[in-house]
Structures are given as structure tokens and as C-alpha cells.
């Protein structure tokens, strides 16, 4: 199958080749390509806990913590990064009113390995 729709390839294909200007950049399963090229994860959460930012910065694997009022974006890497955030929130009894994870996609992989979007 040939497609420019990375979401379609990620959902339907067992193996994917990232091709740029006729050259194969990398070939593997969608999961392996994402893990290799985009190991970052983000957790978006909302809490009114005043001490939360300091606690979030201490999370193993956390690379950055951005705060906008009561909204936090915690970025990090590692297979268990999201689990570390959950353990921090649960273990310290931080009251959370919203919690979402943002995982990288094949589109992110394409951007990372080629330096441009598919549409460029």
C-alpha cells in the first residue's frame, strides 16, 4: 500500500517505510518507528494544587514542566513516563480535574526524520 496519510498507515500497516524524495529513510513497525524516533510523551493535566509544579519537576523522566495557570504540560520520555506521572499524582494525593496524554504519531516521525512535513 502506498499512502501519504500517516494516520492511515499507522492504523492499517504492519510495517512502514518512511520514504523521502525516493530514498528509504527507515523501515519498521509503526510502534517501533515511533519509539525509535519520537520517544517523547506529554501529559496535560489541570490541578489547583499550589505545590504541584515542584512535585512534577521531580518525576523520573520529566524533561520539562510548563504551567499556564492551573494547566500543566509535563513532557518526558521513557516507557513508563506516563505511569510515573500517574504515580506522582496518586501518591501525593494531587487533586486533578483533567488528565490527558499526548503520544507521538507516524506524522511526528516523518517530520523528525525528514525535516519537513509531507505536504512540503
N, C-alpha and C positions, 0 to 999 in steps of 0.2 A: 504494500500500500504506500502511496506517495501522498503527502499532505503538508500543507503549510499551517494547519491548525494543530498547535501543540496540545491543546486540551483533548482533542480527538485522539491523537497519537498516544497520549498518556493513558487514556481510558481504554483504548482498544488493542494496543500492541504489546506483545511480549518482549520484543527487542526493538530498539530505536537507533537509527543512525542520525547523528547531527551532521548535516552537510552545509558547507558554506562555500559559495562560488565553485561548486562542482567537486570540492575536496571533502572527504570524510574526516570530521574532527574527532568524533568519538562514537562508539557503539556499545550499547549495553541495555539492560532492562531500564524502564523509566525510573524505577525506585533507585537503582544503583547510580544512574547518571545524576539524579538529584542529590543523593547522599555524597557523591564524589565532588561535584562542582558547587553545590549550594547547601552546605551543612547548617546554615543559619536557620534559626527558628525565632518567632516573635510571639509574645503573649501580650494581649491587650486586656487590661482589666481596669475596673473602677472601684475605688475604695476611698472613704473619708478618713481612714486611719492616718493620723499625723506622722507616725514613725515608720510607715510602710516603705518609704523610699530607701532609708538606710538598710532595712531588712532585705529589700530586693537587691540592693547592690552586693550583698554578701552571698547571694545564691551562687552555688558552684556552676560554672559555665556561663554566667551572665557577663556579657561584654559591654552592654550599655543599658541605662535606665533613663528614659525620658518621661518627664511629668508635665502635664498640661492640666492644672487644677487638680481634680481628683482622678483624672485619667492617666494611666501609666502604659508605656510601651517598654517591655523588657525584652532585649534581644540577646541571644546567646547561641551556643552550639553544643552538640553532644547528643547522643541517642536518648538520654534521659533528661534533657534540659527542661522540657515541659513538666515532667514528673517532679523535678526539683522545685519548680515554681509552685506546683500544687502542694508539695510537702511543706514548703515555706508558709504558704497561706494557711494551710490546715494546722500546722504545728504551732504557729504563733497566734492562732485564732484571729486572723485579719478578716474583718467583715468585708466581703466582696459583693458588689451588686451587679457586675457584668464581668464575664471571663470568656475570651476568645483566643484561639491560636491561629497564627498565620504561618502556613507551611509553603515552602518554595515549590515551584512547578517546573515543567519542562520549558516553558516560556522563559523562566528565570535562567535556566541552564543555557538556553540558546543565547540569551543576552550576555551571559558571563563568558562563554567560550568564543563567541564571535565578535563581541564588542559592539553589536548593533542589533536592532530589532529585525524581525522577519520582514517587515514592511519597507525597510530601508533599501 
